[in-house]
Amino acid sequence: MARFDPIFQTALDHMADTHTRRVLRPVRHAGAATVIRDGRELVNFSSNDYLGLSHHPALRARAAQWLQQDGTGAGASRLVTGTTARHMQVEARLAAFKGCEAAMILASGWQANASVLAALLRLAAEQGAPPLVFTDRLNHASLHQGCMAAGVRQIRFRHNDLGHLDSLLERHAGNDARAMRVIVTESVFSMDGDRTDIAQLGALARRHGAFTYVDEAHATGVLGPQGRGLCAGHDIDLVMGTFSKALGGFGAYVAGSRALCDWLANACSGFVFTTAPPPAVLGAMDAALELAPTLDEARARLARNADHIRSVIHGCGLSSGPSTTQVIPIMIGEAAHALSFATRLETHGVLATAIRPPTVPPNGSRIRLALSAAHTDGMIDRLAHAITLATRRHA
């Protein structure tokens, strides 16, 4: 027994008692939309692979080609010998996709938010006064971590309430003029599937002279013109997103001005002190960026299926919260009830994960459905039927 095992075990026991303990349950991905778990094939409605690109032949082929040509690893950080022509190629393609002057790739979405935001806010503090940081209450944990790492106090506005944000900016208008104002939010929220009015956000930020930082992880590839995200065509200072969801691979990015990206390459610890992404990962990124603008029909089908499933949920007397995207919660409440509902769905061949505190607020447990363009009509019908049957037993 290790020195602190009794403390760890007590904490684990408390999680079990409150139905919030997680366990690792391995699966084998049998395709973009199905998994094998405990010998059973399940339709996967818990993956963020929104376009099914993780198994697309173009991504596989380019990842394999670049791996064969350039090896399995980059060998060093980007500022040492980790930067190759492949990295520059992907970043140029990414900047064009996002309609920005420049872009840079990072290892993961969590790392990007936690380190990029921390660097930005530390620089803002060096201007002579602590920055005023306005954050949505339901921002992802990585965004909160970036604020904490910079040692700043968040001024939180009610979730997706830009009127409240406006009033908070007005209230703090008389603060030190040297204080940089920064607004941090998401374009699509990962647990509720709702979206921010980016046009209104941009106009509000300009009126108050605020810098905008928007996380597009769950919009990239799915929403906006040609899947370029909800920020496309709007005046947003820094856009962050991931390759690990609709773009079917791994890694993250930030996009913005050339000066911003060049400065981050010197100041962001998550970039400076991390080994560069390897060739296979870059190959998948490059192919996904080439492919994504051509997938309008897949995005339209995904939106139609999401509307249909929301209508099924409502027809069962349940709530899908504020969802308007491919992320659809079935609001349950108690953690134990959410786990039971997920188990009933699994008996009908559907894998849909129960999300519990602390990921969501107390009594906010839910089934989080993540739809994919890879789901066939038959799979969508199976999900609708499973929800109906699970609701009857839940009642």
PANUTI-396956 format. One record per residue (C-alpha): x, y, z; residue in one letter. Coordinates in steps of 0.1 Angstrom, whole numbers, padded with zeros to 4 digits, always signed. Layout:
BEGIN
XYZa/...
END
This chain:
BEGIN
+0000+0000+0000m/+0013+0035-0009a/+0016+0062+0017r/-0016+0080+0009f/-0038+0052-0004d/-0063+0054+0026p/-0069+0091+0016i/-0074+0081-0021f/-0097+0052-0012q/-0118+0074+0011t/-0123+0099-0018a/-0131+0071-0042l/-0157+0057-0017d/-0173+0091-0014h/-0176+0093-0052m/-0191+0059-0054a/-0217+0068-0027d/-0227+0099-0046t/-0227+0081-0080h/-0200+0104-0094t/-0171+0079-0095r/-0158+0072-0130r/-0143+0039-0142v/-0124+0032-0175l/-0143+0009-0198r/-0124+0000-0229p/-0141-0002-0263v/-0129-0011-0298r/-0139+0013-0325h/-0155-0008-0352a/-0161+0023-0374g/-0169+0060-0371a/-0203+0052-0355a/-0200+0019-0337t/-0180+0004-0309v/-0175-0031-0294i/-0178-0032-0256r/-0179-0064-0236d/-0184-0083-0268g/-0215-0063-0279r/-0217-0039-0308e/-0232-0006-0298l/-0241+0025-0318v/-0219+0052-0305n/-0237+0084-0295f/-0210+0096-0272s/-0182+0104-0296s/-0174+0140-0307n/-0164+0127-0342d/-0193+0148-0356y/-0185+0142-0393l/-0172+0107-0390g/-0138+0117-0403l/-0118+0096-0378s/-0122+0067-0402h/-0122+0086-0435h/-0098+0071-0461p/-0084+0104-0470a/-0072+0111-0434l/-0059+0076-0430r/-0040+0077-0462a/-0023+0111-0456r/-0015+0102-0420a/+0001+0069-0432a/+0020+0087-0460q/+0035+0113-0438w/+0044+0088-0411l/+0062+0066-0437q/+0080+0096-0452q/+0089+0115-0419d/+0089+0090-0391g/+0068+0086-0359t/+0079+0117-0339g/+0089+0153-0343a/+0118+0148-0318g/+0118+0183-0302a/+0097+0214-0295s/+0088+0238-0323r/+0114+0264-0313l/+0142+0238-0313v/+0141+0214-0343t/+0105+0204-0341g/+0092+0227-0368t/+0091+0211-0403t/+0077+0222-0436a/+0047+0200-0427r/+0039+0221-0397h/+0041+0253-0417m/+0019+0238-0444q/-0008+0228-0420v/-0008+0262-0402e/-0011+0280-0436a/-0040+0258-0446r/-0056+0264-0412l/-0052+0301-0414a/-0069+0302-0448a/-0097+0279-0435f/-0104+0302-0406k/-0100+0334-0426g/-0072+0347-0404c/-0037+0361-0409e/-0021+0333-0390a/-0026+0301-0370a/-0007+0278-0348m/-0012+0242-0338i/-0009+0229-0302l/-0011+0195-0286a/-0046+0194-0272s/-0076+0216-0266g/-0072+0216-0228w/-0036+0225-0231q/-0043+0253-0256a/-0069+0270-0235n/-0050+0266-0202a/-0017+0279-0216s/-0027+0304-0243v/-0052+0322-0221l/-0027+0322-0192a/+0000+0338-0214a/-0025+0364-0228l/-0037+0374-0193l/-0002+0377-0179r/+0008+0400-0208l/-0024+0420-0201a/-0013+0424-0165a/+0021+0437-0175e/+0004+0467-0192q/+0001+0484-0158g/-0032+0471-0142a/-0047+0436-0137p/-0069+0427-0167p/-0107+0426-0163l/-0117+0391-0175v/-0154+0385-0183f/-0162+0348-0186t/-0194+0328-0192d/-0203+0308-0161r/-0204+0275-0181l/-0171+0279-0198n/-0150+0247-0202h/-0127+0237-0173a/-0097+0245-0194s/-0107+0281-0198l/-0112+0284-0160h/-0077+0268-0156q/-0061+0294-0179g/-0076+0322-0157c/-0064+0306-0125m/-0029+0300-0139a/-0027+0337-0147a/-0039+0346-0111g/-0068+0367-0123v/-0103+0370-0108r/-0130+0361-0133q/-0160+0384-0136i/-0186+0358-0146r/-0217+0366-0166f/-0249+0344-0167r/-0246+0317-0192h/-0251+0330-0228n/-0266+0362-0214d/-0249+0389-0235l/-0272+0415-0219g/-0257+0407-0185h/-0222+0408-0200l/-0230+0442-0214d/-0241+0455-0180s/-0210+0441-0163l/-0188+0458-0189l/-0207+0490-0182e/-0203+0486-0145r/-0165+0483-0148h/-0161+0510-0174a/-0148+0534-0148g/-0119+0511-0138n/-0083+0518-0145d/-0081+0528-0182a/-0049+0507-0185r/-0067+0475-0176a/-0072+0453-0206m/-0107+0440-0210r/-0110+0404-0221v/-0141+0384-0229i/-0138+0346-0228v/-0166+0323-0240t/-0174+0294-0263e/-0193+0294-0296s/-0210+0260-0289v/-0211+0247-0253f/-0201+0211-0249s/-0227+0200-0223m/-0257+0220-0234d/-0253+0221-0272g/-0263+0258-0274d/-0246+0285-0292r/-0234+0321-0286t/-0246+0349-0308d/-0212+0357-0322i/-0223+0388-0342a/-0237+0404-0311q/-0207+0394-0290l/-0183+0410-0315g/-0204+0442-0316a/-0205+0444-0279l/-0168+0438-0276a/-0160+0466-0301r/-0183+0490-0282r/-0164+0484-0249h/-0129+0480-0264g/-0126+0444-0253a/-0105+0416-0266f/-0125+0385-0276t/-0113+0349-0270y/-0137+0323-0284v/-0135+0285-0280d/-0148+0269-0312e/-0140+0233-0304a/-0175+0220-0309h/-0183+0242-0339a/-0152+0237-0360t/-0161+0216-0391g/-0198+0215-0382v/-0212+0251-0382l/-0206+0283-0401g/-0199+0286-0438p/-0182+0255-0451q/-0178+0243-0415g/-0154+0272-0407r/-0170+0278-0373g/-0195+0304-0360l/-0168+0330-0358c/-0162+0330-0395a/-0168+0364-0409g/-0170+0381-0375h/-0146+0404-0357d/-0132+0380-0331i/-0096+0385-0319d/-0086+0350-0310l/-0103+0318-0321v/-0094+0285-0306m/-0105+0251-0318g/-0096+0214-0320t/-0088+0188-0346f/-0100+0160-0322s/-0137+0164-0328k/-0154+0171-0362a/-0120+0171-0379l/-0114+0135-0369g/-0078+0136-0356g/-0059+0150-0326f/-0046+0184-0315g/-0058+0220-0313a/-0052+0254-0328y/-0055+0291-0323v/-0061+0315-0351a/-0058+0353-0352g/-0034+0380-0363s/+0002+0374-0373r/+0015+0395-0344a/-0007+0374-0319l/+0005+0341-0332c/+0042+0352-0334d/+0040+0364-0298w/+0024+0332-0286l/+0052+0312-0302a/+0075+0331-0278n/+0053+0333-0247a/+0029+0304-0245c/+0043+0276-0223s/+0021+0250-0240g/+0038+0258-0273f/+0073+0266-0262v/+0078+0236-0239f/+0059+0208-0257t/+0072+0184-0284t/+0058+0193-0318a/+0029+0172-0332p/+0042+0141-0351p/+0039+0136-0388p/+0009+0112-0388a/-0011+0137-0367v/-0002+0165-0391l/-0012+0144-0421g/-0047+0138-0406a/-0050+0175-0399m/-0040+0185-0434d/-0065+0161-0450a/-0093+0171-0427a/-0088+0208-0435l/-0089+0200-0472e/-0120+0179-0469l/-0141+0198-0445a/-0153+0226-0468p/-0168+0200-0492t/-0191+0184-0466l/-0221+0207-0467d/-0245+0178-0473e/-0232+0159-0443a/-0236+0190-0421r/-0271+0195-0434a/-0280+0158-0426r/-0265+0161-0392l/-0286+0192-0384a/-0318+0174-0396r/-0311+0144-0375n/-0304+0166-0344a/-0338+0184-0349d/-0355+0150-0352h/-0339+0136-0320i/-0348+0167-0301r/-0385+0163-0312s/-0383+0126-0300v/-0370+0137-0266i/-0397+0164-0262h/-0423+0139-0273g/-0413+0117-0244c/-0419+0145-0220g/-0382+0151-0214l/-0361+0182-0220s/-0332+0187-0243s/-0322+0219-0226g/-0312+0248-0248p/-0296+0226-0275s/-0296+0238-0311t/-0267+0218-0324t/-0254+0182-0328q/-0248+0181-0290v/-0281+0172-0273i/-0286+0166-0236p/-0314+0146-0221i/-0319+0164-0189m/-0323+0139-0160i/-0313+0156-0127g/-0300+0130-0102e/-0268+0113-0110a/-0281+0078-0101a/-0311+0083-0124h/-0288+0094-0153a/-0267+0063-0148l/-0298+0041-0148s/-0311+0058-0180f/-0277+0052-0198a/-0278+0015-0188t/-0313+0012-0202r/-0302+0028-0235l/-0272+0004-0236e/-0296-0026-0233t/-0311-0014-0266h/-0277-0012-0283g/-0271+0025-0278v/-0240+0039-0261l/-0248+0073-0246a/-0228+0085-0216t/-0243+0098-0184a/-0227+0132-0175i/-0226+0139-0138r/-0211+0165-0114p/-0186+0180-0112p/-0187+0182-0150t/-0222+0196-0147v/-0239+0214-0118p/-0254+0195-0089p/-0288+0180-0100n/-0278+0187-0136g/-0269+0152-0146s/-0279+0142-0181r/-0274+0119-0210i/-0252+0137-0235r/-0259+0127-0270l/-0234+0135-0297a/-0247+0130-0332l/-0225+0123-0362s/-0229+0125-0399a/-0217+0089-0399a/-0249+0077-0382h/-0272+0060-0407t/-0310+0065-0408d/-0313+0031-0391g/-0290+0042-0363m/-0310+0073-0357i/-0342+0053-0357d/-0326+0029-0331r/-0317+0059-0309l/-0352+0073-0311a/-0367+0039-0302h/-0343+0034-0273a/-0351+0068-0258i/-0388+0060-0260t/-0383+0027-0243l/-0359+0040-0217a/-0383+0068-0208t/-0411+0044-0201r/-0391+0025-0177r/-0377+0057-0162h/-0412+0069-0155a/
END
